[in-house]
Amino acid sequence: MVNVREIQRVLSDTRDVLAEEPIVNEINSDEGIFIGDLHGDMEAFEKINDYIQDVDCPSIFLGDYVDRGAYSIEIMKSLFEMKVKDPNRVILLRGNHETPLANSRYGFKEDVRRKFPSNSHEIYQKFNETFAELPIAATLDDGRVIGLHGGIPRNTESLVTLKELPKGIVEPHRIDRLFQTLWNDPRESIEGFGRSMRGPGIYTFGRNAFDKFMKNSNAELMVRAHLAFPSGVRYYFNKRLISLFSTLSYKGRQIEGKVLHYKAGKPLLRDISEF
């Protein structure tokens, strides 16, 4: 059970650490482990944590830690404590569920209300203020690899444009590029940008849009999350974009969750159930 004072301290300490990071975190390493959506799945998180503790390289979590599952608060507390303890080794990015637009609807707000009944409004607000300080992207291996949660926004030539976006925005739907980075999805059947079934202001991006962004960013590989697949992974655009999902179950379905260990210029998928 997480008590109020403890979570207040963790949120305050984490926000201070995150406030020092740029919106695009340039990681000084040629090796890293990418982790996709967790959505409150404690079993998956514990297995992943065991794995990353035994590997001496940064771990890049791609967002969507909360909602859907039963242990959003507990996982978030653990991740924040890990971040404060070793900020250069634990990289936390923002997902679309680290916003009130999503986490007020899909379980996290209710979790906070249930576990902190006397302080729920304050704690929920502090969580979202801390989420707002999370970077939206990270680079690895001198910029050759880009990690983010959703995808490429419209009218965005390269990663340089994302670096110009502000941090600390609790409601990112007010800024198109920020919002779309958290929400957009790849789609093989289009070239540029198309409508998304997720809702207004959200788009899909195709091969030409992807290739142009990657070329202008001098990047070779993009790793993202945001979509659930039974196999835990899907490749796009000649395997230059890898979409990860890192739970073991999701909405009552079993998932063969994956993480990606990037080393020596090569992406290696690892099955979470084998950890």
N, C-alpha and C positions, 0 to 999 in steps of 0.2 A: 504493500500500500504506500503510495506517494503522499507525503504530507504537504500542506500548503507552503510552509516556510521553505522546505526543501526545493519545491518546484519554482518558487519565486527566486531563490538564489541561483538555481541553474539557469533560468531564463535570463536573469540580469547578467550573469557572467558570460553566457553565450552571446547575447546581443552585443556586448562590449567587444568580444573577439571578432564576430562577424562584421561589425561596423568598420573594422580596419581593412577588410578585404575588398578588392575591386569587384565590379559586377561580372567581369570575366576573369576568372582565376587562372593565371598562367603558372602551371605547376613545373617546378624545376626538377624534372625527372624524365627518364626515357622508359620507365616502367610504371604500371599502375593497374589497379583492379577496379573495374566498373561494375556497379550494382544498380539494377533497375528497381521498379516499384516494389515496395514492401507491404504497404497497406495493412499495417497492424498485425502482420503474421509473425508471431514471436518464434515459432519453430524455425522458420526460414532465417530470421534475423540471428538467432543463436548459432545456427550452423555457419552462416556467413561470417559472423564475428570470430568464431573459432578459426576459420580459414585465414582471415586477414591478419589475425594476431601472429600467425606463424610465417608471414611473408613481410619482408622488409622493403616495402614500397608504399606509396600513397594509395588510399582507397577513395574512389570517387563515387559517391552516392548520387544518383540522378534524379532524386525527388520522389514525391508521392509516398511519404512515410506513414501518413495518417489516413483515416476513413476506412470503411469496409470491414476491417478486422477488429478483433477484440482488444488489442494491446497497443493502440496508437500512442497513448500517453507514455507508457512504459518504454516503448522503443524510442520515442522522441527524447525522453529523459536520458537514456543510455547514450544515444548518438550525440546529444549536446554535451554530455560529460566527456565523452571521447574527444569531441572537437576542442573543448577548452583545454584538456590535458595535452593534446598533441595536434595543434591546428594545421601544421604543414603535412601531417600524415593522414588526417581525416578531412576529406573535402565534401562538404554538404551543399548540393545544389537545390534550387527551388523547383518544385513541380506544381502543376495546376491545382493540386489539393492542398498546397501550402498557401491557400488564399481563402478568404471568407466566402467567396462565391461558391466554392466547392465544399469546403469543410463545415459550412453551416448546414449543409443538406445531407451529407452522406455519413454522418455518424460521429465525427470528432467533437462537434459542439455539444452533442448530447453526452458523450463520454466525459467531457469536462464538467458539465452540469451534474452528472451523477457522482463523480468522484470528488468534486469540490463544491458541494451544494451551497455553502455559505459564501464562497468567493468565486463562483463560476464566471461571472461577467468579467471580473478583473483578470482572472487567469486566462480565459479565452482571448481576451484582448491582448494580453502580454505575449501569448503564443503567436498571434498573427503579426504583432509588431516585430517579433524576433524572426519569423518567417520572411518578413519583408526585407531583412538584411542579408538573406541568403543570396549568393551569386546565382546567375541564371545560366552560366556556361563555364567550362574550364577547358584548358588546352594542356596537352601532354606531348613529350618528345619534340620540343622546340616548335610547337604549333602544328605538328603533322596530324595530331589527333584532336578532335573537338568532341567534348561531351556536353550534352544538354538534355533537357527533359522531353520537350515536344519537337520543335523543328524550326525551319527557316521562316522568318516573317516575310510578308510582302514588302516590296520597296526597300530591300536590304541587300546591298551589294556585297558586303563581306562582314567578317567578324568585327572589323573596326567600328562599324555602325552600332553594333551591340555594346561595344565598350563605352559608347557615349550616352547610353541610357542611364537614368537615375536609379539609385537604390533607395530602400526605405519606403517604397510605395505599397501600402497595405492592400489597396484595391487596384491591381494591375490592369484591369479591363479599361481603365481610363487612358492607358497609353498603348496604342495598337501594337507596336513592335514588341513591347514587353509581354503583353497578353498573348500574342501569337507564338512567341518563343516557348511559352509554357503549354500551349494547346494544339499547335498545328501538327499534322501527320503527313508522312510520305505516301505517295501513290504512284505506282508504276505506269498506270494507263494514261497519264497526262504529261504535258511537257512543262507548263508553267505553274500557275496556281489555279485551284478550283474550289468550289464550295465544299464545306464539310457538313456532315450530318450532325456534328456536335452542337451546332448552333450558330447564331449570327456573330460575325466578327472573327470567326475561326475558319482556317483554310487548309486545303491539302496542297502539297508541293510536289512537282514532278521532276523528271530527270534533268531537263535543261536548267530549271531554277537551281537545283542541287549542284549540278556541275559548275555553273557560273559562280555560285557562292563559294564552293570549295576552291576553285581556281583562284579567285580573287583573295581568298584567305590563306593561300599557300598551304592548304591542308589536304591530306590524303584519305583520312578515315573519319567518319562521324559515328559516335555511339550515343544512342538515345533510348528512351523508355516509353511510357505512356500508353502502350497497347498490350493487351493480354493475349498470349498465344499458348495453346496447350503444351507446346514444346519449349516454351520459355524464350524463344528467339525467332526472329525472321530477318532475312537479308533483303536489301533493296539496292538498286542501281549498281549492278555488277559487284555486289558485296562491299561496296564502299560506304554503305550505311548499314549499321547493325542495330536492330531494335531488341532490347532486353526486357524481360519480365522476371522478377526474382522472388516471387512467392512460391509456396508449395500448394496453396489452395486459393481460390478466388471465386467469390459468389457461389460457393458450394461445389465448385469444380476442382478437380486435381490438376495441378500445373507442374510440369517438369522444369522448375525454375532454374535459371542460369545466371552466372556472372561471367564477365569477360576479363581475362588476365592478359594485358598487353605487355609484351616483353620482346626485346631485340627486334622491334619492328613488326612483330607478328601478333595477331589477336588469337588467343586460345580460349575457347569456351569451356567452362567447368560446370558440371551438374551439381546443384546444391545438395541433392539427396545423397551424394557420395561423400560429403564432407564428414 
